[in-house]
């Protein structure tokens, strides 16, 4: 049995989330670092089963939350026509009467609840694949213990290994997704619509990884050429107005303007 050194153990440890959550700035920095590492893993794991499962988590977590909230607003999960018992510490503290305004149970609501339950179970099935152990190692340079979770990588799962960095596998990616989702930053994980590369964006309005991909994306819009023509016309008009103002200013001071490449 090979004995791991403290540095090897430290590289394998994934920090546990802090109890107080830290300051907003620290959380933003942590989300940025986690998001960039997750994006690197997603780009390296493309066309693998691991990527397929993690991509499903990224899409389904927020979507399932929204669908559950919508179903709750539509009273899909309410006990229609029955009294509601409120308990506290095992004792009945209040009995709410049935609401006569509630609509009766319908087959559509039953099917809707079943579909949500199936999606919920499927998501739990993916998360149930991953296992972690608690690890701790004393770091001499810090003079303190470093504790956290050590991911148990399964055979067949994609693991990103870089020199000097801890192995980052599918279980690490799933843990990062849950952390980003809890922090409200999962929607910043974006797949470029042009080249498909993943990135963690700083602004939620960003969607393409660079200007070239953004241009290629807009080219697919049938109205793009018309919009581009209008934009160019506005730009040329702005330049002409600026040139005209420069000429008027020069003449008011008795200076003969010299034109160079369309400008003074």
Secondary structure as UniProt FT lines:
FT   HELIX           6..12
FT   STRAND          13..15
FT   HELIX           24..44
FT   TURN            45..47
FT   HELIX           49..73
FT   TURN            74..77
FT   TURN            80..81
FT   STRAND          84..88
FT   TURN            89..90
FT   STRAND          91..96
FT   TURN            100..101
FT   HELIX           107..127
FT   TURN            128..129
FT   STRAND          132..139
FT   TURN            140..143
FT   STRAND          144..151
FT   TURN            155..156
FT   STRAND          159..160
FT   TURN            163..164
FT   STRAND          168..169
FT   HELIX           170..183
FT   HELIX           186..188
FT   STRAND          189..191
FT   TURN            193..195
FT   STRAND          198..200
FT   TURN            204..205
FT   HELIX           211..219
FT   TURN            222..223
FT   HELIX           224..252
FT   TURN            253..254
FT   TURN            261..262
//
